[in-house]
Amino acid sequence: MNDKIWLSSPHMGGGEMKYVQEAYDTNWVAPLGKNVNMFEAKLADYTGASYASALSSGTSAIHLALVLLGIGQEDEVIVQSFTFSASANPVTYVGATPVFVDSEEDTWNMCPIALRKAIEDRIAKGKVPKAIIPVHLYGMPAKMDEILSVANDFNIPVIEDAAEALGSSYKNKRMGTWGHLGVLSFNGNKIITTSGGGALLSDDRELIDKSRFLATQARDEAPHYEHSHIGFNYRMSNILAGIGCGQMEVLGSHIEKRRSNNKWYQEILGNTEGINFQKEPNEDYYSNFWLSSINIDPTKCGFTREELRLKFESANIESRPLWKPMHLQPVFKGFPFYSTGVSEKLFENGLCLPSGSNMTSSERDRIERVLSEMLNN
Ligand SMILES: *Cc1c(COP(=O)(O)O)cnc(C)c1O
C-alpha cells in the first residue's frame, strides 16, 4: 500500500529547532519568554497588525475576543454558518447565542446582504447583535469592506476568523487585520503550525494587553496572587512559539506551494463541465489557498462528490467534504439562521482536495491518476 497522502499535514522548515533549542538551553520552558515575544513581533510585522498576542489555540483566541468585547449571557453573536465548529463554539462558552448567516456565491463566505437582513431582523425582534464573526474559508477572503460597512452602520464590532487565511489578503490588506480583532490558528493542519496554537491581532493596544493579562490567569499587580477578573490559561508556551518563529521563515514558500497546488488542480480539472473551483473573484482577492476546494455537479460531470472521495480513499489519499454548515449541525439545531441557499448546496457537492505544501511530485502523480480515471470513466 502506498503511503497516505494527507489533506494538509504539518510541514517543518528546518529552522524551528534552533529556537526550541535556545528555549531549552536557557530553561525558558514556560508560557513566557523570548520566543513568545519574537513570534508576536513577527506576526504583527507580517500581517501589518499593530499588535499580536500568542495564545494556546485559535479557539481560545475567539473565546478571549468575545470576553474582551464584554459579551455574555442573553447576548447574540452573528457567525458565518459555513465554517468549522470552532468559529461558533466559543459563543456558547460565554453563554451567548449564535445567530447563523449564510454565504454568497463568489467567495463562499458570509453574504453581506444576508448579514444586513439578519441584523435588521434581530433588532426588530428586540436585540442588537454584539459581534459579527466572518470567516475566510480555506483561505479565501470574505468581502470584508462590505461586511465592515454593514457592521459600522449598526456599530457592531467584527471578530475576523482568519484561522485558515494567514497570508491571504483583500485589496492589499492582510486577513486578520480587517476586523476589530483578528484570529489566527497554528493547529497542525494549518498553513503554518506550532503543533497547537493561536493568536489575536488588533490595532487596539489595550485589547491586546488585556488579552495577555486574561490569558495568564488575570493576575493583578501584587506580591501575592490578587484577582479582580476571571482569568484563563490560554497563553502560548515559549517552546511552541519557537516552532512558530521557525515556521514564519517558511510561510512565504508554503503559500507559494499551496497556490501552485491550486493552479495545478485548475489545469487538470478547470475545463471539466460540472466542476467549479472556489476561485478568487478578481484581483482584489489573494487567497493562500490553504485548501483547494471544488464543487461537483454530478448531472454534468457524471460522478458525485462521494464517488470521487471514495476513489481517493481507496488509493489511500485523504480528501474531505466541505465544512457542514453550523445551521445543519445537531448541536446548533433551532438557532436562528438567515439563508441564501448557498452553503447547503456547496456542502452537498463540495470536496477539499489534498493541498499540503509538502506534497511531492510522485504524490501529485498518484492524485492525477485518480482524477484521470474519474474523468475518463
Ligand atoms: C482551525 C480553525 C479554528 C480553530 O483553531 P484551533 O487552533 O484549532 O483551535 C477556528 N476557525 C476556523 C475557521 C478554523 O479553521
The ligand as an SDF file (V2000), in Angstrom:
LIG
                    3D

 15 15  0  0  0  0  0  0  0  0999 V2000
   -8.8070   25.7380   12.8110 C   0  0  0  0  0  0  0  0  0  0  0  0
   -9.9030   26.7130   12.9090 C   0  0  0  0  0  0  0  0  0  0  0  0
  -10.2630   27.3070   14.1240 C   0  0  0  0  0  0  0  0  0  0  0  0
   -9.7270   26.8580   15.4500 C   0  0  0  0  0  0  0  0  0  0  0  0
   -8.3870   26.9050   15.6030 O   0  0  0  0  0  0  0  0  0  0  0  0
   -7.6680   25.9020   16.6620 P   0  0  0  0  0  0  0  0  0  0  0  0
   -6.2890   26.4730   16.7160 O   0  0  0  0  0  0  0  0  0  0  0  0
   -7.7100   24.5470   16.0490 O   0  0  0  0  0  0  0  0  0  0  0  0
   -8.3840   25.9940   17.9530 O   0  0  0  0  0  0  0  0  0  0  0  0
  -11.2430   28.2760   14.1220 C   0  0  0  0  0  0  0  0  0  0  0  0
  -11.8610   28.6400   12.9850 N   0  0  0  0  0  0  0  0  0  0  0  0
  -11.5610   28.0800   11.8020 C   0  0  0  0  0  0  0  0  0  0  0  0
  -12.2840   28.5440   10.5950 C   0  0  0  0  0  0  0  0  0  0  0  0
  -10.5940   27.0870   11.7240 C   0  0  0  0  0  0  0  0  0  0  0  0
  -10.3350   26.5010   10.5450 O   0  0  0  0  0  0  0  0  0  0  0  0
  1  2  1  0
  2  3  1  0
  2 14  2  0
  3  4  1  0
  3 10  2  0
  4  5  1  0
  5  6  1  0
  6  7  2  0
  6  8  1  0
  6  9  1  0
 10 11  1  0
 11 12  2  0
 12 13  1  0
 12 14  1  0
 14 15  1  0
M  END
$$$$
